[in-house]
Structure formats: C-alpha cells, structure tokens
Amino acid sequence: MHILVTGGAGFIGSHVVKLLVNDGYKVTILDNLVSSDKKSIDPKAKLIIGDIVDSKKSQQALREIDAVIHMAGLIIVPESVKDPIKYLKNNVIGTVSFLESMRKANVTKIIFSSSACVYGTPEHLPIEEDAPIHPDNPYGASKASIETYLQTYNAVFGFDSIVLRYFNPYGPGENHQPETHAIPNFIEATLKKRPIPLYWKGEQIRDFIYIEDLAQAHIDVLNLKGHQIFNVGTETGVKVKDVIDEIFKIVGYKVPVDDLGRRPGDVAANYASSKKLAKAVGWRAKIDLNQGLRRTIDYYKSLKHQIMGDLQKGKITHLKQFHQ
C-alpha cells in the first residue's frame, strides 16, 4: 500500500511517516517545508517539496497512491484569531483544492487530521463524537469546514474519509519556531531555568496525548470505509498547572511562573471519549502523562547537548542558526 502524507515533515507527520515505513508501507511526502524541516523525515520516504494548492505538484505526488493522510495546514490558534482569512485560504481552500487533485487522480481514500477545537466549549465531558460543533476560534472553524467538505466528497464522489479529532499532542520532535504549544514551552523554560509562560493561571483542563499514540491511530484506521469521525485522546483531563508540577517533579526543581492572564480563543476544559475508536480498531492510548513527559524532557535535554556540541565544533555560530 502506497501512502501519501501531506505535511509529512512536520511534528506529527514525521512520526506518522516513521511508523508507516516501519510497518512496511511505501510512503511519499508532500510538504512545502515552510514550518518544517526535511531533517525530520525518514530517509526511506520520498519527499516532494510543494504546496497542496499547487495542482501540478499535487498530481505528481498522487501518482500510484492508494490513500492520503492529510496533515498539511496551519495550526496556531492565536494566529488564527489575528488572521482568520489566512486560515481560510490555507486550510479550507487549500484542502478543497487538494481534494480536487485527488479526485482527478482517482485517489478516493483520505485520513484527515482534525482537532478537538471543532467542539469549542463543550456542553458535557468527556466529549463524544456526536457532541455539537461550535468552534471558538478560526482554527477550529477551518477544521470543522474541512470536515463538512469531506462528508460532501463522501456523499457525492464516494470518498472514504476518516476524520481524526486530535486533542493535545506532545512529545519529542516538536520544534516549531516560534513554539506556541504548552508542553514544549514549559519544558524548555524549565530546562533553561526561566519563568514558565502560563495563561489562565493554569486552570484550563486538557487531554494531553503522547505523539506515538496519536501517530499509531492513523495507521490503525487505514482500512476503514465510508465517512467516519473519531476522537483521539487519553480520556483523562489534566489541569495545565498540574502538568507543570509534574515537570518540576521529574527535573527535581522549580522555576517561577509568568502569569500571562487570559488568551482569546481558549476553551476552559476539554477531554475525550475515545471509546468509538477503541471499538472500531482496538486503538487506545498507552503512554501515560508521566512517562510521556519523561521522554519529552529527555529529548529536549539531548537537543540542548547537541546545540552546545555544535557550537563547540563550530558547526553553528549562533543559536538562531540551529532553528533555521
């Protein structure tokens, strides 16, 4: 089976690609590398540098493809609040353009990386897949719009469209520049012994899912048919401030917390029911928060050592070069 992963050089995409390759799948990646690095790509995968709105590049990438895992898109909630049109153009119009390229190439199976943001402020917890959709920010609105188009492409063109609604992924390999996600910012600040940036005094409740568990869900659903929607989470809600306390316990010291107040677009609490996915394919989250945080902290420690080693060897002359 030959799989195309759009956005396969990104944080989640590169982990999905690695699992696919290890499981014996043939993998092609379509990525514009605007917010990712080809160094993260498994060398057994083929990389095509291009954008999903470029029909020529998309058609090239879709040759002899059996299924698409679609992960290309913008993901920063605060940015979406500042520039909704950017998220409409990149995420929604970009995806519909790519769906048309798929239709022309006669590739009709797609696994889509959606988000718990489509639910907005939930009426009940844990959140089940039949909960009302009312996103609280333009990023979530873009994901909800794409889900609607996928349902339409299933109804009109016979696409198999499997939607995975992620909760809060974290783990080794997350190196966005700038980094806006909570756990990597908490860990990096702690390791550098700087104040931790914290919104809402850390009272928000989230469902933090380790990257390898999340990546595995994409492989597990590859053979499903029709239009189906699944939550992908641990089914456990954790206060953000408790995550910080867990990090402090692991490293053995504390650092100050920088109270940043409220942030537009945030939801007070969400965590998943993933029973539907477990019933369909037997998937469940295996890595608990403590174990996942330990692995992630070890990764950032090794990254810090690598940077210092490269500085000493003259491979980089300024820390900013490491992130370019």
Phi, psi and omega in degrees: 000131183254120185248133171260127177247110174281138184071026186286355176265357181281182183303300181287317183302319182294327176290321177297316179300316180300315179295318179300313180298316180296332179272003175093008178281149170276131189231132169242142180244134170246116185209136179274355177060019179293319181235026180215176186225130181292349176296337182278354187276136174298130184297344179281348179268148177269131180253129170244118181275116182179171183252150181293340178278350178273101186297328179294312179294320180297316179298321177298315182291332185274359180296128176061027179267139178263329181204153180245135166252111190262109183235357181289134178158167178274145192228005188264111184301308180301324178295321180295328177292321180285328186220073181300325183295323177302319181285328174296312183294312185287311187278309187278301182296322178299317180291318179297322175301317180290323177299323177293322175296320176299314182299318179293329180272001181060037173254115191237020175238127181220134171252123187249133177274098177263200188209151172296346178299340180296335182282337186063217177281113187286150177277332181220150175234143355292160183278129174255163188295339179269009176295152180301147178259113174209078184302145181262003179208160183298330175299310178299322178297323179294320178293317179297322178296317179296319177303319180295318177297322179295321176298320179294318180292332173292314184290320187268320187246001176076023178293143163271113185234110181255120184257126176249114179268103181287148169264246186243094182288149173204165177147182179300144175098359180273105185226049178293147177231107002280157179273125182246353183274151192296301190298313178298324177293320178297315183292314182297318178297319180296315182293329178272358181056047176244162178300139179277128177284124186222126175264153173058023182058019177075016182277350179297145178252129182226162178249098185270119183247131183290142190302321182292324176295316179297315181300320182299328181301326181294323179287321183296332184262004187301330184263005179285155182242167175077199176252112183226148183234133181224139166282146174231098181206177184272348184072016180233124177269134182230134174291140182301321180295334177286331174296317178299316178299323179293320176298316179300319179297320183291316183278340176089014176202169179242157172232163179295162177245131180263106183285112183261004177074213181274161177221125181301142176094351181280149176254142184294318184206137166203142169204157196265152152259122179248023182297326181297317179292321178298318180292322184287316188225001179082011181286145169205155176287133184250335185261118179281172188298317181299313181295317179296319178295320178299315179296321182290318177298317177300321179298312182291330174295317180294325178296318178298317179295323179295318179298315181295321178296319179293324176297316181294327181274354180080011180289330172229148182250350179210144184301329180298330181297329183296332184264000183269000000 
